[in-house]
Amino acid sequence: MVLLTSSTVATLLIPVITCVCTFSIFLAGYSLQQHSVRNIEKAFRALDASQADYEQYPFDTPEQATWDPETGELSSLNKGNFAYLQLLAEPNPSDICSAIAFYKKLVEGKSEIQDRLFMYPQEWDMIMSTDPTVNKALSFLRDASVKYKFWLLPIDMKLVVQQGYSLTDSKLLRLGEIQFMAYDSVLYLRTPGLLLDAKELDKIILTRPLPMRYDPTRQESYRNGAWIGMPLRAHDESKLPPVYLISVNTKRNRVEARTHVPNVALRGFGDLAAGPNYKKVTGNDPAYVFFEWDEEGHAKRENNPYYDQWRKEQNQVCAGLDLDFY
């Protein structure tokens, strides 16, 4: 029989205790990580589900826009604090330069909507890209925000990335929507795109009643002929509608975002912002043209009569950048 001294027993037990402790720490860390993942997923799904009570009324009584009897032109109907928004989850230089050109033309076209916003992941400010074109485009963006007076809104997306979720435009908007609390409504327009007429674009916001926050005493908030409720499905859909109206307020101690798309059946309103084929069909230009993407994720050139003008305006605001590969 072998007798074990206390020191020998202690020596043998130390590795065992170390392994048990290490394994316990691993289990605790894994459990905490899974709890965080479930919480994020639950938060996205809960927010998506919270918008399921959107209006489902028939649009048989569309509001009439207000006309100026002297000029015969549409006049401003809505008064309030409004903003235009563009956003990007990925730092694509071409799309960044497209957004800069948009803000430049809002200023040159004397848009009545004074606030302009650009939302992006906060990580862009903290990490230098290995692509020098990306870094240069981001530099142009920061300079342009001062020159053309638009607000940069960096949103912290770190936890979403760490937990293995893909970084998408819809998730960026979901996490950043609280930034819109100060506005009555914010109008998102997809980039890449081309602004042709700032004053005409303003009509989307100014000439028909907006839903804004829900108010049972105001019919336009829940039964609106110009705006159709479309919930933001941040967990399930990566892309946003090309034209998206957002109104944010608090309800039951939480932030509530109401999101709508324009009723494209209303001629002269629903087509103020349209795809490039609109001109081919009607012969007329929309106020804002949003582009589609090709299989490589680039702005589609085929059947796009606005493509060359768009490239020209990009090169004006991002001089020296080769954007053909983006």
C-alpha positions in Angstrom: 0.0 0.0 0.0 1.3 3.4 -1.0 0.9 6.1 1.5 0.2 9.6 0.2 1.4 12.6 2.1 -0.7 15.7 2.3 1.7 17.6 0.0 1.3 14.8 -2.6 -2.4 14.9 -2.4 -2.4 18.7 -2.8 -0.2 18.4 -5.8 -2.5 15.9 -7.4 -5.6 17.9 -6.6 -4.3 21.2 -8.0 -4.6 20.2 -11.7 -8.1 18.7 -11.1 -9.3 21.9 -9.3 -7.8 24.0 -12.1 -9.6 22.0 -14.8 -12.9 22.2 -12.9 -12.6 26.0 -12.4 -11.6 26.6 -16.0 -14.4 24.5 -17.3 -16.8 26.3 -14.9 -15.6 29.7 -16.2 -16.0 28.5 -19.8 -19.6 27.4 -19.1 -20.4 30.7 -17.4 -18.9 32.7 -20.3 -20.8 30.6 -22.8 -24.0 30.9 -20.9 -23.6 34.7 -20.7 -22.8 34.9 -24.4 -25.9 32.9 -25.4 -28.0 35.0 -23.1 -26.7 38.2 -24.8 -27.4 36.6 -28.3 -30.9 35.7 -27.2 -31.5 39.1 -25.8 -30.4 40.9 -29.0 -32.5 38.5 -31.1 -35.5 38.9 -28.8 -35.1 42.7 -28.9 -35.1 42.8 -32.7 -38.1 40.5 -32.9 -40.0 42.3 -30.2 -39.5 45.6 -31.9 -40.5 44.1 -35.3 -43.6 42.5 -33.7 -44.6 45.7 -31.9 -45.4 47.3 -35.3 -47.9 44.6 -36.3 -50.8 46.8 -35.4 -50.3 49.1 -38.3 -53.3 50.6 -40.1 -55.0 48.2 -42.5 -57.7 50.6 -43.7 -58.7 51.0 -47.4 -57.4 54.1 -49.0 -60.7 55.2 -50.5 -60.5 58.8 -49.3 -57.0 60.2 -50.1 -56.3 63.7 -48.8 -56.1 66.4 -51.4 -52.9 68.3 -51.5 -53.0 72.1 -50.9 -52.9 74.3 -54.0 -51.9 78.0 -54.1 -54.8 79.7 -56.0 -52.6 82.5 -57.2 -49.7 80.4 -58.6 -51.5 77.2 -59.3 -48.7 75.4 -57.5 -48.6 73.1 -54.5 -48.0 74.9 -51.3 -46.6 73.7 -48.0 -49.3 71.9 -45.9 -47.2 70.5 -43.1 -45.5 72.5 -40.5 -42.9 71.0 -38.1 -39.4 69.7 -37.7 -38.4 67.4 -40.6 -35.2 65.9 -41.9 -33.9 64.0 -44.9 -31.9 60.8 -44.1 -29.4 58.6 -45.9 -27.5 55.8 -44.3 -25.0 53.1 -45.0 -24.0 50.0 -43.0 -21.0 49.3 -45.2 -18.4 51.9 -46.2 -18.8 51.7 -49.9 -16.9 54.7 -51.4 -19.3 55.0 -54.4 -22.3 55.1 -52.1 -20.6 57.5 -49.7 -19.9 59.9 -52.6 -23.5 59.5 -53.9 -24.7 60.6 -50.5 -22.4 63.6 -50.5 -23.7 64.7 -53.9 -27.3 64.4 -52.6 -26.6 66.8 -49.7 -24.8 69.1 -52.0 -27.8 69.4 -54.4 -30.2 69.9 -51.5 -28.2 73.0 -50.5 -27.9 74.2 -54.1 -31.5 73.5 -54.8 -32.6 75.5 -51.8 -34.6 72.7 -50.1 -37.0 73.9 -47.5 -36.1 70.9 -45.3 -33.2 72.3 -43.3 -32.0 69.2 -41.4 -30.1 66.5 -43.3 -28.8 63.4 -41.6 -26.3 60.7 -42.5 -26.2 57.6 -40.3 -23.4 55.1 -40.2 -21.7 52.6 -37.8 -19.6 54.3 -35.2 -16.8 51.9 -35.9 -16.0 53.9 -39.1 -14.6 56.6 -36.9 -12.3 54.2 -34.9 -10.8 51.8 -37.4 -8.7 52.7 -40.5 -9.6 50.6 -43.5 -7.0 48.6 -45.4 -8.6 50.2 -48.5 -7.2 53.7 -49.1 -10.2 54.6 -51.3 -12.5 53.9 -48.4 -10.4 56.1 -46.1 -10.3 58.9 -48.6 -14.1 58.7 -49.1 -14.7 58.9 -45.4 -12.4 62.0 -45.3 -14.5 63.6 -48.1 -17.6 62.7 -46.0 -16.4 64.5 -42.9 -15.4 67.6 -44.9 -18.7 67.6 -46.8 -20.7 67.4 -43.6 -19.3 70.9 -42.7 -19.5 72.3 -46.2 -23.1 71.2 -46.9 -24.4 71.3 -43.4 -25.5 67.8 -42.7 -25.3 65.9 -39.4 -23.2 62.8 -39.1 -24.9 60.2 -36.8 -22.5 57.4 -35.7 -24.3 54.5 -34.2 -22.6 51.9 -32.0 -23.0 48.5 -33.7 -20.2 46.7 -31.8 -22.4 44.4 -29.8 -24.4 43.3 -32.8 -21.2 42.4 -34.7 -19.6 40.6 -31.7 -22.7 38.4 -31.3 -22.4 37.2 -34.9 -25.1 39.2 -36.5 -24.7 40.7 -39.9 -24.4 44.4 -40.2 -27.3 45.6 -42.4 -29.0 48.9 -43.2 -32.2 47.8 -41.4 -30.4 47.0 -38.2 -28.5 50.2 -38.4 -31.8 52.1 -38.7 -33.4 50.1 -35.9 -30.6 50.9 -33.4 -30.3 54.5 -34.5 -34.0 55.4 -34.7 -33.9 57.0 -31.2 -31.9 59.8 -32.8 -35.1 61.0 -34.5 -36.9 61.9 -31.3 -36.5 65.6 -32.0 -38.2 65.4 -35.4 -41.8 65.2 -36.4 -40.9 63.0 -39.4 -37.7 61.9 -41.1 -37.6 60.8 -44.7 -35.1 58.2 -45.7 -34.0 58.0 -49.3 -31.8 55.2 -50.6 -28.3 55.8 -51.7 -27.1 55.3 -54.5 -29.4 57.7 -56.1 -29.6 61.0 -57.9 -31.4 64.1 -56.8 -32.8 66.1 -59.8 -35.0 68.7 -58.1 -34.8 69.6 -54.4 -37.9 71.7 -54.4 -40.0 68.9 -56.0 -38.6 66.4 -53.5 -39.8 68.6 -50.7 -43.3 68.0 -51.8 -43.1 64.4 -50.4 -43.0 65.9 -46.9 -44.8 69.2 -47.3 -47.8 68.8 -49.5 -49.9 65.9 -48.0 -50.8 65.1 -44.4 -48.2 63.0 -42.7 -49.0 60.1 -40.3 -46.5 61.1 -37.7 -47.3 59.8 -34.2 -50.6 57.9 -33.6 -53.4 60.2 -32.6 -57.0 58.9 -32.5 -58.3 62.5 -32.9 -56.3 63.0 -36.2 -57.5 60.6 -38.9 -54.4 61.1 -41.0 -52.3 59.4 -38.3 -54.0 56.1 -38.8 -55.9 56.3 -42.1 -53.7 58.1 -44.6 -54.3 58.1 -48.3 -50.7 59.2 -49.1 -48.7 57.0 -46.8 -49.0 53.2 -46.3 -47.8 51.6 -43.0 -44.8 49.3 -43.6 -43.1 48.0 -40.4 -39.4 47.8 -40.1 -38.4 44.1 -40.1 -34.8 44.6 -38.9 -34.2 41.0 -37.9 -35.5 39.5 -41.2 -34.8 42.0 -43.9 -31.4 43.5 -44.7 -32.5 46.3 -47.1 -34.9 49.2 -46.5 -37.6 50.4 -48.8 -36.1 53.0 -51.2 -38.4 55.7 -49.7 -39.2 55.4 -46.0 -41.0 57.8 -43.7 -40.1 57.5 -40.0 -41.8 59.1 -37.0 -40.5 58.3 -33.5 -42.0 59.0 -30.1 -42.3 57.3 -26.7 -45.1 55.0 -25.8 -45.5 53.0 -22.6 -41.9 54.0 -21.6 -40.3 52.7 -24.7 -39.3 54.2 -28.1 -41.9 53.5 -30.8 -41.1 54.1 -34.5 -43.9 54.3 -37.1 -42.7 53.7 -40.6 -44.5 54.2 -43.9 -43.9 54.1 -47.6 -45.6 56.5 -50.1 -48.7 55.4 -51.9 -47.3 55.0 -55.5 -50.9 54.9 -56.9 -51.2 58.7 -56.3 -49.8 60.2 -59.5 -47.8 63.3 -58.9 -47.0 62.2 -55.4 -46.0 58.5 -55.2 -43.6 59.0 -58.2 -41.7 62.0 -56.8 -39.1 59.5 -55.9 -38.8 56.6 -58.3 -36.5 54.1 -60.0 -34.6 54.9 -63.3 -37.2 53.1 -65.4 -39.8 55.8 -64.5 -38.6 58.1 -67.2 -38.7 55.3 -69.8 -42.3 54.6 -69.0 -43.6 58.2 -68.6 -41.1 60.4 -70.3 -40.8 62.5 -67.1 -38.1 62.8 -64.5 -38.9 62.1 -60.8 -37.4 64.5 -58.2 -35.2 61.7 -56.9 -34.0 58.6 -58.7 -33.0 55.6 -56.6 -30.9 53.0 -58.2 -30.9 49.2 -58.0 -27.9 47.0 -57.7 -26.3 44.5 -60.0 -25.1 41.0 -59.0 -21.9 42.3 -57.7 -23.6 44.9 -55.5 -22.7 47.9 -57.7 -25.2 50.5 -58.9 -26.8 49.0 -62.0 -25.9 50.8 -65.2 -28.1 48.8 -67.6 -31.4 50.6 -68.5 -30.4 53.5 -66.3 -30.5 56.8 -68.3 -29.2 58.7 -65.2 -26.1 56.7 -64.6 -23.6 59.0 -66.4 -24.9 62.1 -64.8 -24.7 60.4 -61.4 -21.1 59.4 -62.0 -20.3 63.0 -63.1 -21.7 64.4 -59.9 -19.9 61.8 -57.8 -16.6 62.8 -59.3 -17.3 66.4 -58.6 -17.6 65.8 -54.8 -15.0 63.1 -54.6 -12.4 64.3 -57.0 -9.5 61.9 -57.7 -11.3 58.7 -56.5 -11.6 55.8 -58.8 -15.2 54.6 -58.1 -15.6 52.2 -61.0 -14.8 49.2 -58.8 -17.4 50.0 -56.2 
